[in-house]
Amino acid sequence: MRFLRKGYILAPLLALFWAITIAWSLCVISSFSTGEALKPDILYTATSGLLVGLVCSRSEVYKKSQGFIVFLLIFITIVLLSPITRLSDEPFNNLELFLNSLFAIILIISASKTMRDIGFYALSRHEFENYIIKFLTNFGYIFFTAIVAIPFYVMVMTSLKNQSELLLNPLDFSIDFSKGFYLFRSYFELFSDFNFGSYIATSFFVSILTVIITLLFAIPGAYAVARLRFKGRGLFSSSILLIYMVPLIVLALPIYIGFSLFGLRNSILGILIIYPVTTIPVALYMLQGYFRTVSPEIEESGLMDGLSRISVILKITLPLSLPSIVSVSLYVFMIAWNEFLLAFMLLDDPSKFTITRGVAMLDSSEVPRQHLMAGSVVATIPVMLMFLFLEKYLRQGLTAGSIKG
Amino acid sequence: MLGFNNNKGTVTLAKKEEQLAWVLLLPTFLIISFIVILPLIAIFWISFKPISLSDLRPPKPIIKERLKGKLENSGDKAEVHYRIRNSSREQIINNVKFVDAIPTGLKVYDLDARCQIYQRKLSCNLGNFKGGYREVLKLQITSEDIFFINKILPKETIPKITGKSENVLTSLNFSLVNFIKIFDRDEFFQVLFVTLFYTVFGTLGALLFGLFAALILNSNFRGQGIFRGLFLFPYVAPVIAVAFTWVLLFDPFSGSINALLIQMQVIENPINFFGKRPLALIMVTVFEIWRYFPLSFLFILARMQSIDDEMYEAAEMDGASPFQKFWSLSIPMLLGILSILFLLRFIWTFNKFDDIFLLTGGNAGTRTLTVNVYEQAFALSNIGAGAAVAVIIFLFLLFFSILFFKFISREEGL
């Protein structure tokens, strides 16, 4: 590793990796937005990176104006090398020119910014590691953004296309704005032909009732576990955790049998019985953690003033832990909204579908895939909106309870 | 409130508290035992019975009564037909009997040998019915004058039929057939291997990627909140939406990833990511990592931000390099949360069903134990075998949980 700790080795090396990262990202982004086939040439990309890195390691030698001229020269060299090329026989076009210039600018600016003071010769261990960490951090941002954003981007863009466009070029996600409202055709059809309005309504109804029922059971239970002394408290709280770990598929089989026997299959009532049961242990576990953080002195002073336990809970503990209750509610709502397995097994009648069951119905060879993706977008939007606006609460809920899968 | 006793002197404060605790816990306790404990017992019960989906309803004898001919004047003759059948095609019903009232004024002659009439009550003893058995029992009648006073038709008296059938679900016959069937096949060990591969690599991968994401986001700069929100997307979106998106994305014929790779000349022919044997398992594991790295990220970041800055400053003064600080300060501080996360995620990945079911349906060598429950019980309609697999899952889980509780009692809680 010691031979790497020289400015003139580390800087070109990091710039080389960085150049490859940028070139690939640009190619993927432009391919996904124009449908054109673009590819970075490894050799030219590497050369560009090495060049920029070498100049960076010498940068302290130049004066400001000199530095500017050197980078301008490199910029021209990179554009002439044009590491990003289209894979067709057509002549060089504006898109390539644009991408190569963009590549050169991003590479030069980011490399010179992060490695301005790297120096030409030996680096201290401290400096060396810092440069590597900087590179890894930047790489990490691009990597994670790409893996998270690409599937969601494809989901949204596919829903705006039609079958023949999708088959013609699966990469072409450019939007034809001239279509106007016609772009959202899949969505209109979901609501008119596939009855999605009813599924959304059912899902909201089921999810909100699940939240209410869960809280009605979990708040008293959590309070008892958190505050009151009774025999078997330890056993009870660990059995909550244990139940919380029983896989749904193990329970789903006897529940399916039982519900068939009692006529609860294919009914919203059945769903409303089973959903809270899957969420009560989580909610109880989360809430008891929150209730413990309410200071016992405040409650005791309430008891001293002659309030009963129940009114202490209602007038002191609950208002104090309201934010936590909001977190738990959002988390439970999210679980109920996203729930798929039970809805899939228990509901067969399209008039009673929840949104996830409705989307599962779209997964057939007769339904075009833009409808499937439009359905997925519709199912995702409420959770995402909730997440964007109430992010703080949801994050709290996630950290407190989301040991669950 | 409920059962709360204000009787001072007789009930001590501690006792009162205990009473209240049980009152508060009772609803949860009841509903959990009803919907969790009961099914668990049921699954153990069923796993020892060789039954299929169609056995869920016990066989019943079914009877329908019909009047042939008209009864308009005194002395008219007619026939009463009883159509009787076994509801099941396979199973025997023993000792089938039925009773019916004969309305006043109707005289029965030519009675079937298996039947007798006593005080206007017809009772027949039909013996045993084989699976799919059906017959029509005929009764010749003539009307008398009294019949026309009330004119109660034979149809208006409803016959009652009983029979003894063995309900496989409730009978006390047990067998190990399901378990033998499951363990007998090589397939079971294949399933076990797939489950362990998926669980171990899915858990470790999600943990490592979560750690990486947390490390890069554990700095303060503007716009960092956006990234934190974005990185949680895979976890909060409905599994059905993201799973279908992945399936479309990696489709061999019209998927964007294949198109991208072909256009960039990385591959020549499209790859069937979710349909080929070793690759499909790797892909579902990658999906698992993708979907759950946000969770590890969230926990690890929360823990990182609670680490005291002073410690790092002190290490900096002593000349520790960034990597040294990471190895000797951050990692030991994070070890607790990392191991708790590992155990919990391990259990949850082991239990995971939806993801694989939606991505591959358990085909192409991706059938885990949980998918196998569904496969056995619903695709092959062998409920007993499905239950047996569920029991095996439960036993594994019990083992993991014991480990977990042993461990968590030593570590701080979450």
Chai-1 contact restraints between the chains, C-beta under 6 A:
chainA,res_idxA,chainB,res_idxB,connection_type,confidence,min_distance_angstrom,max_distance_angstrom,comment,restraint_id
A,S31,B,L260,contact,1.0,0.0,6.0,A-B,restraint_1
A,A37,B,Q263,contact,1.0,0.0,6.0,A-B,restraint_2
A,K39,B,M264,contact,1.0,0.0,6.0,A-B,restraint_3
A,R125,B,S321,contact,1.0,0.0,6.0,A-B,restraint_4
A,H126,B,S321,contact,1.0,0.0,6.0,A-B,restraint_5
A,E129,B,S321,contact,1.0,0.0,6.0,A-B,restraint_6
A,E129,B,P322,contact,1.0,0.0,6.0,A-B,restraint_7
A,E129,B,F323,contact,1.0,0.0,6.0,A-B,restraint_8
A,N130,B,P322,contact,1.0,0.0,6.0,A-B,restraint_9
A,I133,B,P322,contact,1.0,0.0,6.0,A-B,restraint_10
A,T137,B,I216,contact,1.0,0.0,6.0,A-B,restraint_11
A,G140,B,I216,contact,1.0,0.0,6.0,A-B,restraint_12
A,F144,B,A213,contact,1.0,0.0,6.0,A-B,restraint_13
A,F144,B,F231,contact,1.0,0.0,6.0,A-B,restraint_14
A,V148,B,L230,contact,1.0,0.0,6.0,A-B,restraint_15
A,V148,B,F233,contact,1.0,0.0,6.0,A-B,restraint_16
A,P151,B,T245,contact,1.0,0.0,6.0,A-B,restraint_17
A,V154,B,L249,contact,1.0,0.0,6.0,A-B,restraint_18
A,V154,B,S256,contact,1.0,0.0,6.0,A-B,restraint_19
A,M155,B,T245,contact,1.0,0.0,6.0,A-B,restraint_20
A,L167,B,S254,contact,1.0,0.0,6.0,A-B,restraint_21
A,P170,B,S254,contact,1.0,0.0,6.0,A-B,restraint_22
A,P170,B,S256,contact,1.0,0.0,6.0,A-B,restraint_23
A,P170,B,A259,contact,1.0,0.0,6.0,A-B,restraint_24
A,L171,B,S256,contact,1.0,0.0,6.0,A-B,restraint_25
A,L171,B,A259,contact,1.0,0.0,6.0,A-B,restraint_26
A,L171,B,L260,contact,1.0,0.0,6.0,A-B,restraint_27
A,F217,B,P27,contact,1.0,0.0,6.0,A-B,restraint_28
A,F217,B,T28,contact,1.0,0.0,6.0,A-B,restraint_29
A,P220,B,L24,contact,1.0,0.0,6.0,A-B,restraint_30
A,G221,B,L25,contact,1.0,0.0,6.0,A-B,restraint_31
A,G221,B,T28,contact,1.0,0.0,6.0,A-B,restraint_32
A,A224,B,A21,contact,1.0,0.0,6.0,A-B,restraint_33
A,A224,B,L24,contact,1.0,0.0,6.0,A-B,restraint_34
A,A224,B,L25,contact,1.0,0.0,6.0,A-B,restraint_35
A,L228,B,E17,contact,1.0,0.0,6.0,A-B,restraint_36
A,L228,B,A21,contact,1.0,0.0,6.0,A-B,restraint_37
A,R229,B,E17,contact,1.0,0.0,6.0,A-B,restraint_38
A,F230,B,E18,contact,1.0,0.0,6.0,A-B,restraint_39
A,F230,B,A21,contact,1.0,0.0,6.0,A-B,restraint_40
A,L242,B,S401,contact,1.0,0.0,6.0,A-B,restraint_41
A,I243,B,V36,contact,1.0,0.0,6.0,A-B,restraint_42
A,M245,B,I347,contact,1.0,0.0,6.0,A-B,restraint_43
A,M245,B,S401,contact,1.0,0.0,6.0,A-B,restraint_44
A,P247,B,N351,contact,1.0,0.0,6.0,A-B,restraint_45
A,I249,B,F353,contact,1.0,0.0,6.0,A-B,restraint_46
A,I249,B,T370,contact,1.0,0.0,6.0,A-B,restraint_47
A,I249,B,V373,contact,1.0,0.0,6.0,A-B,restraint_48
A,V250,B,A390,contact,1.0,0.0,6.0,A-B,restraint_49
A,V250,B,I393,contact,1.0,0.0,6.0,A-B,restraint_50
A,V250,B,F394,contact,1.0,0.0,6.0,A-B,restraint_51
A,L251,B,P39,contact,1.0,0.0,6.0,A-B,restraint_52
A,L253,B,A377,contact,1.0,0.0,6.0,A-B,restraint_53
A,L253,B,G386,contact,1.0,0.0,6.0,A-B,restraint_54
A,P254,B,P39,contact,1.0,0.0,6.0,A-B,restraint_55
A,P254,B,A42,contact,1.0,0.0,6.0,A-B,restraint_56
A,P254,B,I43,contact,1.0,0.0,6.0,A-B,restraint_57
A,I255,B,P39,contact,1.0,0.0,6.0,A-B,restraint_58
A,V277,B,I35,contact,1.0,0.0,6.0,A-B,restraint_59
A,I280,B,T28,contact,1.0,0.0,6.0,A-B,restraint_60
A,R309,B,L20,contact,1.0,0.0,6.0,A-B,restraint_61
A,I310,B,M1,contact,1.0,0.0,6.0,A-B,restraint_62
A,N338,B,P238,contact,1.0,0.0,6.0,A-B,restraint_63
A,F340,B,V239,contact,1.0,0.0,6.0,A-B,restraint_64
A,F340,B,I240,contact,1.0,0.0,6.0,A-B,restraint_65
A,F340,B,D354,contact,1.0,0.0,6.0,A-B,restraint_66
A,L341,B,D354,contact,1.0,0.0,6.0,A-B,restraint_67
A,T356,B,P238,contact,1.0,0.0,6.0,A-B,restraint_68
A,T356,B,I240,contact,1.0,0.0,6.0,A-B,restraint_69
A,V359,B,I240,contact,1.0,0.0,6.0,A-B,restraint_70
A,R369,B,L248,contact,1.0,0.0,6.0,A-B,restraint_71
A,L372,B,F244,contact,1.0,0.0,6.0,A-B,restraint_72
A,S376,B,A241,contact,1.0,0.0,6.0,A-B,restraint_73
A,S376,B,F244,contact,1.0,0.0,6.0,A-B,restraint_74
A,A379,B,P238,contact,1.0,0.0,6.0,A-B,restraint_75
A,A379,B,A241,contact,1.0,0.0,6.0,A-B,restraint_76
A,T380,B,A237,contact,1.0,0.0,6.0,A-B,restraint_77
A,T380,B,A241,contact,1.0,0.0,6.0,A-B,restraint_78
A,V383,B,V236,contact,1.0,0.0,6.0,A-B,restraint_79
A,F387,B,V236,contact,1.0,0.0,6.0,A-B,restraint_80
A,E391,B,G229,contact,1.0,0.0,6.0,A-B,restraint_81
A,L398,B,L298,contact,1.0,0.0,6.0,A-B,restraint_82
A,T399,B,L298,contact,1.0,0.0,6.0,A-B,restraint_83
A,T399,B,A302,contact,1.0,0.0,6.0,A-B,restraint_84
A,S402,B,L295,contact,1.0,0.0,6.0,A-B,restraint_85
A,I403,B,L344,contact,1.0,0.0,6.0,A-B,restraint_86
A,G405,B,W348,contact,1.0,0.0,6.0,A-B,restraint_87
